[in-house]
Amino acid sequence: MINRHQDRQVDHSELDATGKTVFDGIYTAPDPRPYCEAMHALDYAIPKHAHPMFSALFQDYREQSGKESVRVLDLGSSYGINAALLQFNMELPELYQRYTSPEAQALSTNELIQRDRNDYYRQPTHQTLDMVGFDISAQALQYAKEVGLIVDAVQANLETDEVTTEQSEQLKNINCIISSGCIGYVTTITLEKIIDVCAPHLPWMGHCVLRMFSLQQLITLLQAQGYEVEISPELVPQRRFASSKEQKQVLSRLLELGIDPTGFEDQGWLYAWLITAKPL
């Protein structure tokens, strides 16, 4: 008997060590519905703001390398949200609708997988990308791979573990690395290990980094490894705060970092920097 989808509630009062709401449960569901329900409710929008940067990065890489196909590692890829938006003619509201509609809620996970596999197979792609997912959630990666959003899945926590031989094979031919919100949880420890695996070539990078996380270690690492780092003057919104408690904690953290939240986080949203890093 196939289990039907069951909602997973997010406790908005539970904060992690950084001061952000804990969303762990929605990343380990067998399909994207709990994730999309929770993120849609908070107007999670950073993928749409990041994608012009990502697309420009890929195009610059193509022009310099002469390659048409780009192998992209999506750090913190979860269920392949970036992969779906980058590869197909789809906007974020449309993607949310795919998984929050009554029709989607009525399906079993197996039925949802079959629907997505069929739909994505039929959609023409507008990017020549080989998307590789990187996440600690085996469930999220499995879904993204089963429906064809990613060509390979790296399930790892390189903050604590070393790169295995299998993971090294998966990572060594990466051309570009992107992230749309995981930096801060994924630190320079992980990035340095991936860079070492890719040596001697340096993958191009595009990252969205929440202002509540210090940039200094990231910039220092990238420059030491031979990158030119560019920080966009534009700040982009990630999502609304899940609670007044979360906002209070993040505002406190920003002030500790010497960052003025006026006009940004004090208005009820988390904000991020857009960072690109290209080899010198």
N, C-alpha and C positions, 0 to 999 in steps of 0.2 A: 504494500500500500504506500502510495506516494504522499509524503507530508506536504500539506499546503503551507503557503507563506504565513508566518506569524510575525506581527510587529514587535520590534525591540525598542523599548523606551529608553531615552537618554535622560539621565539624572543631571539636570543643569546646575545643581548645587555642588556637584563633585568636581573639584579642580585638581589638575596634576601639579607637579612640582614647579612648573613654569607659570602657573596661574591660569591656564586655559582649561575649559571644560573638557572632561574625559569623554571621548566618543568610542572607546575601545570596542564595544559590542557591535557597532555597525560595520566594523571592518572585518569581522569574522563570520558574518552571515554567509550562507551559500550563494547568494545572488545580490545584486546592487539595490534592491528595493529599500531596505532600511537605511542605507547610506543616502540614497537620493531623497527619501522622505525627510531625513534629518537636515541635510544640507539645503534642500529647497525651502524648508521652513525658516532657515536663517539667511536666506538670500545669498548663499555661497556663490560667488561670482568670479573668483580670481582666475579660473581657467580661461574665460573669455577675454579678460584683460591681458593675460600672459601670451595668448596665442599669436598676436601680431609679432611679438618679440621672438617667439619660437620659430615662426615661419620665416622671418627675416634672417635668423641665425642659420637655418637650414639652407636657404637660398645662397647666402654668402659662402657657406661651406661648399655647396655645389660648384659655385663659380670659381673658387680658389682651388678646389681639389680636382675638378673635372669629372667628378662622379655624379651620376644622376640619382642613384639610390643612396639613401642615407640611413645608416643603422643608428637608432636613437635609444638611449637608455633613459627611461622615465623613473626617476627616484620617487619612492612613495606612490607608486602607480595605482594602488588599490584596484578597483574593478575596471581600469582602462578608460577612465573618463577623458583624459588628455588624448589618448589614442583614438577614441571615437571622434572627438571634435576636430582633431588635426587631420585625420585621414578621410573623413566623410563630410559631405555638405550638410552639416548639422550644427544648430545653435544650442546653447546650454538649456534654454527653456524647453526646447523640443526633446532634449535628452531626459530632462526631469519628467516630462509628460510620459515618456516611454515607460517609466518605472513607477510612477505614482498614480496613473489612471486606474479607474475601476477595472478596466479590461486586464491590465497588467496584474493587479492585485488578485484576480481570480485564477491566475495560472499557477501551476506547480513550478518548482525550480526547473525541472526537466523540460517542461513546456516552454518556459521562458528562454532557456538555453536554445531550444530548437527554433523559436521565433527569432531570436537575435542572430543566430547563425545564418538563417535564411535571409533575413533583412540585410545584414551587413555584406553578405556574399553578393547580393543583387545591386548594392549601391556602388556607383562609380566613385573611385577615389580621386581626389584632387591633389594628393601629395604622393611622391614616390618615397615612402618611408617603410623601413623595417623596424617596428616598435618592439622594444624589449622591456618587459615589466620588471621592476625591482621593488620588493616589499617584504615585510615580515609575515604578512597574512597569506597563508597557503590557499585559503578559500577564495580570497579576492583574485589572486593570480590565476587559480585554476579556472575561474569563471571567464576571465578576460581571454585566456588562451583557448578555452573550449569554444567560445563564440567567434574567434578569429580576430580579435582586436589587437593581440600581440602575437609575435612569431616565436617568442621565447620568454621564459619566466625564471627570474632569479629570486628564489626565496631565501633571504639571508638577513642576519643582523650583524653587520660588520662593525658595529660599535663595540661588540663584545667578542665576536668570533673572528677567526682568521679566514681568508679566502681559501675555499677548497679547490682541488684540481678541476672539478666540474665547473665550478663558478668561474674560475680563471679562463676556461675555454669559452664560456658564455660572454665574458666581459672584454676579452682582449681585442676584439675587432670593433668596438664601439666607436662611432664617429662623433656623436654629439651626446651630451648629457643634459637633461632638463629636470626641473622640479618646480612644482607650483604650490609649495607650502610646507614641505617636510623638513627644510633646513632649519636647524634649531634642535630638532629631535635627531635627525641625521646630521652629524657634525663633520668637522675636518678629519676625524678618525676614519670614517667611511670613505670620504672623498680621496684621501691620500692613498688608501689601499687600492681603490679603483684606478687611480692615476698610475700607481706602480705596476698594476697588471697590464695596463695599456701601453706602457713604455716600450719603445722610445717615442711613439707618437702620442700627442696630447689631444684628447677629445675636446672639441669646442663645447662651451657650456652656456646655459641660460637658466637663471634661478630667480624665483620669487622668494624673498626673505622677509618675514614679518619684522616690523620695526622693534618689537619687543625682544628680539634677539640681536646681540652684538655682532657687527660685521667684521670686526677687526681680525679675528682668527681666520675667517674665511679669506679675506683679502690677502693677509700675510701668507697663507699657504699657497694661494693661486699665484701670487707674484713670485714667490720663491721657486715655484715649479716652472716658471717661464711663461706666465700668462700676462696679457694686458687686460686689466679689469676696468669695465665701464659701468657706472651706476647711473641709471636714468634719473633725471631731475623730477620725473613724474612719480607720484605715489599712487598705488592702485588699491582699491578696497578688496578685502578678502571675503568677509561676511559680517553680519551683525553680531554683536555680543549675545551670548546665549542667556546671560543673566546679569543683573547689576553687580553681583558678587564677582563675576568674571571681569567685568569692565573695571571695577575698582582695583582688582589685583593687577591687571595689565597696565592701568594708568600709573600705579605705584612703581611697577617695574620700569616703565618708560622714563619716569622722573629719575630713578636711580641711575639710568644710563645717560642722563643729561639730554633727553629728547623731549621737546615740547609737544604735547598732544593736542594743542589748541587748534580747532578746526578740522581735526581728524579723529583720533580715537575718542576724544571727549564728546564727539557727536554720535557715538554708538556703534562704530564700526572698527574692526581690525584693519590695519593698513600695512602694505608691504612695499619694499624696494624691488625694482627690476634690475637684475645684474647680468651682464654678459661677460664672458671670459674667453679670449681667443689667444692661441699661441703667438708669441712675439715673432 
